[in-house]
Amino acid sequence: MELSVDRLTKQYGRKLAVDCVSTVLKPGVYGLLGENGAGKTTLMRMICAILESTSGEVFLDGREVTSLGADYRDLLGYLPQDFGYYPNYTAQEFLLYMAALKGIPRSMARKRTKELLEVVGLNDAAAKKLKTFSGGMKQRVGIAQALLNQPKILILDEPTAGLDPKERVRFRNLISDYAAGRIVILSTHIVSDIEAIADEVLLMKKGKLVLQGTVSGLTKQAEGKVWELAVSPAEAKIWQEKAAVANLRHEGEQVVLRILSDSKPAEEAVSCEAALEDLYLYSMHG
């Protein structure tokens, strides 16, 4: 299976939300990173064929996806950033309703609903109404509905929003297991989630796809650009104004800054190992 994005563009008036993006995706987990407004959601909606592109096309195994119609939709699982739900439905009722919309036979729908509620840790809350759920619980219901039809292409927009650390670990394990032989695209601001499960990272900036590669391959691009510098609290404020400070921590009476710079920012600065978050921040802000 191969999903090919060819010069995909979406323009709203004078604004280019997605600017001539091309990539080829094969089975695996792809992490989509970028700031708010970078075009991630717009790109994913065009890949899902629920938003018409201004120009460019998406192909599945050489066939343009809009020409595949329902056959393509049957292969898709999609979790939008803000998925709609009926507050007076129970979790079980909502999943059965979504299964009916997806054309899943009732007997199979009941089985899948039971399986998925257990997978996302909501088995005990199956009969509770969604309006009583916390944000994290609702998000888990959203993840479950995206998996109902066992999609070959799973697209998740901010799937870990509202999940606590334990739930995020459960989600990462779920996606890692599910991705075998399937294409999974997930967008998130939580770099550690991408770092943990993505086979490849796609980095978007101002509508463009600026970087694509493995976590280790991309992280190497930040080597030699990450420094630690211990300064006084007063100096720390000055450094934050004049340099790209990725992080800071207090050690005794000093503040240790993690600085992103092409060259050594100060004589006392010490080079340190780069992480994916360093590359992300460096690429976003230069």
C-alpha positions in Angstrom: 0.0 0.0 0.0 1.3 3.5 -0.9 -0.3 6.8 -0.3 1.2 9.5 -2.6 0.6 13.3 -2.0 1.4 15.2 -5.1 1.8 19.0 -4.9 -1.2 19.3 -2.7 -2.2 23.0 -2.2 -5.0 24.8 -0.4 -5.5 28.5 -0.8 -8.0 30.7 1.0 -8.0 34.1 -0.7 -4.4 35.2 -0.6 -3.4 32.8 2.2 -1.8 29.5 1.3 -2.8 27.2 4.1 -1.0 24.3 2.4 1.7 25.1 -0.1 2.6 22.5 -2.7 3.2 19.5 -0.4 4.5 16.3 -1.8 5.4 13.1 0.0 5.0 9.3 -0.3 3.7 7.4 2.7 4.0 3.6 3.1 2.8 1.4 6.1 4.2 2.9 9.3 3.5 5.7 11.8 4.1 9.2 10.6 4.3 12.1 13.1 3.1 15.5 11.8 4.7 18.4 13.7 4.2 22.1 13.3 3.0 25.2 15.0 -0.7 26.2 15.2 -1.6 27.5 11.7 1.2 25.5 10.0 -1.4 23.7 7.8 -1.4 20.3 9.5 -5.2 19.9 9.9 -5.9 21.2 6.4 -3.4 18.7 4.9 -5.0 15.8 6.8 -8.5 16.8 5.8 -7.4 16.9 2.1 -5.8 13.5 2.5 -9.1 12.2 3.9 -10.9 13.7 0.9 -13.2 15.7 3.0 -11.7 19.0 1.9 -11.2 19.8 -1.7 -7.7 20.9 -2.7 -7.0 24.1 -4.7 -4.6 22.0 -6.7 -2.6 18.8 -6.5 -3.8 15.3 -5.9 -3.7 12.3 -3.5 -3.2 8.8 -4.9 -3.7 5.4 -3.3 -1.6 2.8 -5.1 -1.6 4.9 -8.2 -5.4 5.8 -8.2 -6.6 9.3 -7.4 -8.6 9.0 -4.1 -11.6 11.1 -5.0 -12.3 8.7 -7.9 -12.4 5.8 -5.5 -15.3 7.3 -3.6 -16.8 5.0 -0.9 -14.0 2.4 -1.5 -11.5 4.9 -0.2 -13.7 6.0 2.7 -14.0 2.4 3.8 -10.2 2.3 4.3 -10.1 5.5 6.4 -10.3 6.1 10.1 -10.3 9.8 11.1 -10.2 11.6 14.4 -10.7 15.4 13.9 -9.3 17.8 16.4 -12.8 18.5 17.8 -14.9 15.5 17.0 -18.7 15.8 17.4 -20.6 13.6 19.8 -24.1 13.4 21.2 -23.9 14.2 25.0 -26.9 12.1 25.9 -25.6 9.0 24.2 -23.7 6.5 26.3 -20.2 5.5 25.1 -21.6 2.2 23.8 -24.5 3.9 22.0 -22.3 6.4 20.4 -19.9 3.8 19.0 -22.8 1.7 17.7 -24.2 4.8 16.0 -20.9 5.6 14.4 -20.6 2.0 13.3 -24.0 2.2 11.6 -22.8 5.3 9.8 -19.8 3.4 8.6 -21.9 0.6 7.3 -20.6 -2.0 9.8 -23.1 -4.9 10.3 -24.8 -4.7 13.7 -23.4 -8.0 15.0 -19.9 -7.0 14.1 -20.5 -3.5 15.4 -21.4 -4.8 18.8 -18.3 -7.0 18.9 -16.0 -4.1 17.8 -17.6 -1.7 20.3 -17.0 -4.0 23.2 -13.4 -4.7 22.1 -12.5 -1.1 21.6 -14.1 0.1 24.8 -11.8 -2.4 26.6 -8.8 -1.3 24.5 -9.2 2.4 25.4 -9.9 1.6 29.0 -13.6 2.6 29.1 -15.2 -0.8 29.6 -16.5 0.2 33.0 -17.9 3.4 31.6 -19.7 1.9 28.6 -23.2 2.6 29.9 -22.4 6.2 31.1 -23.5 9.2 29.1 -20.8 11.1 27.3 -21.8 14.4 28.9 -20.5 13.0 32.2 -17.1 12.2 30.7 -13.9 14.1 31.4 -12.0 15.5 28.4 -9.6 12.6 28.4 -12.4 10.1 28.4 -14.1 11.8 25.5 -10.8 11.8 23.6 -10.6 8.0 24.1 -14.1 7.5 22.7 -12.9 9.5 19.7 -9.9 7.3 19.2 -12.2 4.2 19.5 -14.6 5.5 16.8 -11.7 6.1 14.4 -10.7 2.4 14.8 -14.2 0.9 14.4 -13.8 -0.1 10.8 -10.3 -1.4 11.3 -9.0 1.2 8.8 -5.9 0.7 6.6 -5.3 4.4 6.8 -5.7 6.0 10.2 -5.5 9.8 10.5 -5.5 11.3 14.0 -5.5 15.1 14.7 -4.2 15.9 18.2 -5.2 12.4 19.5 -3.4 12.8 22.9 -5.0 16.2 23.7 -6.5 15.9 27.2 -4.9 12.5 27.9 -3.0 12.1 31.2 0.5 10.5 31.0 -0.8 7.0 31.7 -3.4 7.3 29.0 -0.8 8.6 26.6 1.3 5.6 27.2 -1.7 3.3 26.5 -2.4 5.2 23.3 1.2 5.0 22.1 1.2 1.2 22.7 -2.1 0.9 20.9 -0.9 2.7 17.9 2.4 0.9 17.7 0.6 -2.4 17.7 -2.1 -1.3 15.3 0.3 0.2 12.7 1.6 -3.1 11.3 0.7 -3.1 7.6 -1.2 0.2 7.9 -0.5 3.9 7.4 -1.0 6.0 10.5 -0.7 9.8 10.4 -0.9 11.6 13.7 -0.6 15.3 14.5 0.4 16.5 17.9 2.2 19.2 19.8 3.6 16.7 22.2 7.0 15.9 20.7 7.7 13.1 23.1 4.7 11.1 21.7 6.1 11.5 18.2 9.6 10.6 19.4 8.2 7.4 21.1 6.3 5.9 18.2 6.9 7.6 14.8 8.8 5.7 12.1 9.1 9.1 10.3 8.5 12.7 11.2 7.0 15.3 8.9 7.7 18.9 9.9 5.4 21.6 8.5 6.1 25.4 8.6 3.8 28.0 7.1 2.0 25.5 4.9 5.2 23.9 3.6 6.7 20.5 4.3 10.2 21.5 5.4 11.6 18.3 6.7 10.9 14.6 6.6 12.9 11.7 8.0 13.4 9.3 10.9 13.6 10.6 14.4 17.3 9.7 14.7 18.1 11.1 11.2 16.4 14.4 11.9 17.8 14.7 15.4 21.3 14.4 13.9 20.6 17.7 12.0 20.5 19.5 15.4 23.9 18.1 16.6 26.3 20.8 17.3 23.5 23.4 17.7 22.5 22.6 21.3 24.3 24.1 24.3 24.0 24.4 28.0 25.0 27.5 29.9 24.9 28.1 33.6 24.2 31.8 34.5 22.8 33.9 37.3 19.0 34.5 37.4 19.6 38.1 36.3 21.7 37.0 33.3 19.1 34.3 32.5 16.5 37.0 31.7 19.0 38.7 29.4 19.8 35.4 27.6 16.1 34.7 27.1 15.7 37.9 25.2 18.7 37.6 22.9 18.9 33.8 22.3 16.7 30.8 21.4 16.3 29.2 24.9 14.7 25.8 24.6 14.6 25.1 28.3 15.9 26.2 31.7 16.2 24.7 35.1 17.4 26.0 38.4 20.4 24.4 40.1 21.2 26.1 43.4 21.7 29.7 42.8 22.3 29.3 39.1 20.0 28.8 36.1 21.0 26.3 33.5 19.9 27.3 30.0 19.5 25.0 27.0 20.3 27.3 24.1 19.9 26.6 20.4 22.7 28.2 18.3 24.7 27.5 15.2 27.8 28.6 17.1 29.0 28.5 20.7 27.0 31.2 22.5 29.5 31.8 25.3 32.9 30.6 26.3 31.4 28.7 29.3 28.7 27.0 27.2 28.9 23.2 26.9 27.8 21.2 23.8 25.1 18.6 24.6 23.2 15.8 22.9 20.3 17.0 20.7 16.8 15.7 20.9 13.9 15.8 18.5 12.4 18.8 20.4 15.6 20.7 19.8 15.4 20.2 16.0 11.7 21.1 16.1 12.3 24.4 17.9 15.4 25.2 15.8 13.5 24.6 12.6 10.5 26.7 13.8 12.5 29.6 15.0 15.8 29.4 13.3 
